Amino acid sequence: MKSKVAVIVGVVAVGVVAVVVGVAGLGLFGGVISRSADTHPPCEELPTRAEADAGLAANRALVEELEALGRGVSVRVGTPCPQEGDRALIEVTYGSAAEREAIRDLLARRDGFGVPVHLVSR
């Protein structure tokens, strides 16, 4: 009788470990836990808001191309550093992994905005 209980406890323990490992794997590889490699330069190295505005205005065609990549894609001047009020960059927001990859592919083939671009998941 004790051996049956030991076997049942062992099977349950293995099942629990498998579930925990499976959930962790889905989180890391399935996007449940966001681990974005998209970062921006340090705040003190970002251009001014005026420079970011000028970069956006001078590259309207690129903005339109980016926004055409998907319904979840939008482009704007972003200020990611509240403590550095006049520091800004171009912020490209996306809603899916496919949109993110399409954005990265397009930006790799283009000259960009002349200021840093930061990708942000919705």
Order of alpha helices (4+ residues) and beta strands (2+ residues): alpha-alpha-alpha-beta-beta-alpha-beta
